[in-house]
Amino acid sequence: MSALSQAYKGTKDESEKAKLLQEIRDAVEGLKECQDAYADMKPASAGYVSALRESILDKIDGSGGSDENVIVPWYNLHKVLAGLIDIYTFADDKELAEEALGIAENFGEYVFNRCSRLTDNQVMLRTEYGGMNESLSRLYEITGNRDYLETAQMFDNGALFQGLAHGRDTITGIHANQHIPQTIGATEEFKATGDPHYHH
């Protein structure tokens, strides 16, 4: 969705733009249909939208088990959230953009509700989670809903950020694909708050 929306924004050819917009519309409408159906089936999990069963998130945060064959569920879910926000940002079809944002907001509330129940987010943070803090901060910047900013902070890797903030090299030798998105997220949180002490 991110790639489609950015391609749409950068394409001059009207015929190509129309094809890209249709692909974007198909993605958004499909996700909306799935999100609504899941909310009807499991009202307590309204907002969740994924090809993964929720049990994998229970396994990752230590609240349950799962036989779902997925290694990094939050990393995958970040791509969905980021894609929806990119559609809102780059698609100049206002109705479609608003629909994408609505799905993202519903998902953001789901993540807020789920993470708010955790007694310890450190278990969840042991598994790669992409740029969840980045996308949730962007969602806060767009909507002004502080639930999303609070949730973004639940995905902060304090040990990494504190070291960097104090001039220590906490990044050499660690997995770049895992930690660069976290750092970009910290930057997005700073943009959203203007506060260098926002993190835990």
N, C-alpha and C positions, 0 to 999 in steps of 0.2 A: 504494500500500500504506500509506503514511503517512496519507493522507486517510481511507482505509477504517478503519484501526485507531483513529484518533482519533475518527472518527464513531461507531464501535462503542462506544468508551469513554464518549462523551458522550450516547449515546442511551438514553432510559428505556424506550421502547416495546419490549417483548420480541419482538414479531413483526419489527420492523425490525432489532433486534439480531441475530436469528437469520439474517435475509437477509444482513446485513453480514458476519457470521461465516462464512457459506458462501462469499461472495465472497473473503474473506481466505483461507479454506482452499483454494479453487481456485487462487489465486495461489501460495500456498506449495507446494502439491503439484505444480503445474506447473513451478515453478522447481526443485524437488527432482528431478523427473524429468529435466529438461534438464541440471542439474548432474551428475547421476549418469551420464547417457548420454555427456556430453562427457568425463568422467573415464575412462569405458571406452574411448572412441575415442582420447583423447589423454592417457594417464596422466601425462605430464610437466606437463600443464596442469590437473591435478585441482583442482577448486574454482572454476574459471572458470565464470561463468554470465552470459550476455549474448546479445543479438540481434546483436552486432557481432563480426566476425572479429577474432581477436587481432592480426592484422597491423596494424590501425589503432593499437594501442598501441605496436607496434614503430616505426611511423612517428612517433608523437608523442614517443617517448623517444630517437629517433635510431638505433635498432638495426636498422632495416629499412625497407621501403617498403610501400605499400598502395594499392589502388584503391578502398577502402571510402569511401563518400560520407558521411563523418561529420566534423564540425568539432571537437567537444569530447567525446571518448569518456569520459574520466574524470568529467566533469560528469554524463554520463548514468549511468555506473556508480555514482556516489555516490547517486543517487536510489534505485537498487535496494538498495544496502547500508543506507541510512537507512530505507527502507521495511521491510526485514526486522527491523531493530533496533526500530523502532516497533511492529511486530507483537508482538515479544517483550515489549515494555514495556507495551502497552495491551490485548492480548488476554488475557482471563482463562481461556482454555482452555489448561491447562498443557502438554498434549501438543503442541498446535499451536504454542504459543509456543516450546517447546524445538526443534521442527522448524525453525522460522524462524531461531532462533539458530544451529542447526547449519549451515544453509546459509550464514549470514553468517560463521561461523567458518571454514568451508571456503574461502569467497571471500577472507576476510582473510589466510589462509595463502597463497593463490595470489598476492595482491598483495604480501605480504612476500617471497615467493620471487622474484617478478618484479623488484621494486624493489631487492632485495639484490644482484642481478646487475649493476645499473647502475654504471658507473664515474663517472658524473656525472648527478645528478638535475636539474640546472639546465635541460637541454634539455627534459625532460618538463614542467617548471614554466612554460615559456613559453606553454603552451596551457591554457586555463581548465579547472580540475579540481574546481570546486564545493567542497564541504565534506568532501573525503576525510579530511582530518586530524581533523575533528569526529567523523565516524562511526567511524573507526578508534580514536579515543580513547574513545568510548562503548563500543566493543566490548572494549577493554582494561579499562575500569571494571567491566564486567559479568563478564568471564571471568578477569581477572588475568593473561592471557597477554601478556607483554611484547613479543612479536613485533608485536602490533597497535600498541602505543605507539611502537615503533621505526619502524614503517611510517608511522604518522601523521606523525612528525617528518620523514620523507622528502618530505612534501608541504608543509612549512613554507616560507613566503615570507619568508626572513630579512631581506631589505632592508626590507620593509614593517613587520615586527614590531620590528626594531631601532630604526627611526626613531620609531615610536610609543612604544616603551619609553623613549626618550631625550627625549620631549616634542616631537619634530619632527612637523609635519603632513605625513605621507607619503600621505595619503588623498584630499586635495582634488584634484578633476579626474580621478580614475581611475575605471574602470568599477565601479560599485557592486555589480552582480550578481556580478561576478567576485571582488571583494576582501572584501566583507562576510562571505561564508561562510568565507573563510580566517581572518578575524579571530575569528569565532565558534569556529572550530576551535582557534585559539590559546588562547582562553578555556577550552575543553573540556580541552585538554592541561594547562593550569594546574590545573583542577579535579582532573584525574586524578593529577597528580604533586605539587601543592602547591609546585612549584619555579618561580619566575619566570624562571629561566635555562635552562629545558629546551630552548629552540629553538637551532637551529644559527646 
